[in-house]
Amino acid sequence: MIRTVGKMKDADGEWIVVFSDTIAPLHVDLFTELFHEEGLVRMSFAAVTQHGDGTRKADVVVSLRMSEDLAFSLCRALRELQEVK
């Protein structure tokens, strides 16, 4: 079931309706990939788990590919969160 979450404005001031298909949030512990080339940024994140024998492993849970502009917008948004703290 798809449900409407709300709406937001894009960089040009146009309204976008935001939908969520109720995907569960992912927990991540570390970067496994961070690459920037020709206006594209790739980032992968992993969750660290431990086997019964004590061996730690990192399972990649999400890989993101985004434009450089979006990546730098993410950086600015995270910096704003830090300043609020």
Residue pairs with C-beta under 8 A, 6 or more apart in sequence:
1 21
1 22
2 19
2 20
2 21
3 19
3 20
3 22
4 17
4 18
4 19
5 18
5 19
5 20
6 17
6 18
7 15
7 16
7 17
7 18
8 15
8 16
8 18
9 15
9 16
10 16
26 45
26 47
26 61
26 62
27 47
27 61
28 45
28 46
28 47
28 61
28 62
29 45
29 46
29 47
29 48
29 58
30 45
30 46
30 48
30 58
31 43
31 44
31 45
31 46
32 44
32 45
32 46
32 58
32 60
33 42
33 43
33 44
33 63
34 41
34 42
34 43
35 41
35 42
35 43
36 42
36 68
36 71
39 67
39 68
40 65
40 66
40 67
40 68
41 64
41 65
41 66
41 67
41 68
41 70
41 71
42 63
42 64
42 65
43 63
43 64
43 66
43 71
44 60
44 62
44 63
44 64
45 60
45 61
45 62
45 63
45 64
46 58
46 59
46 60
46 61
47 58
47 59
47 61
48 56
48 57
48 58
49 56
49 57
49 58
49 59
50 56
50 57
51 57
66 74
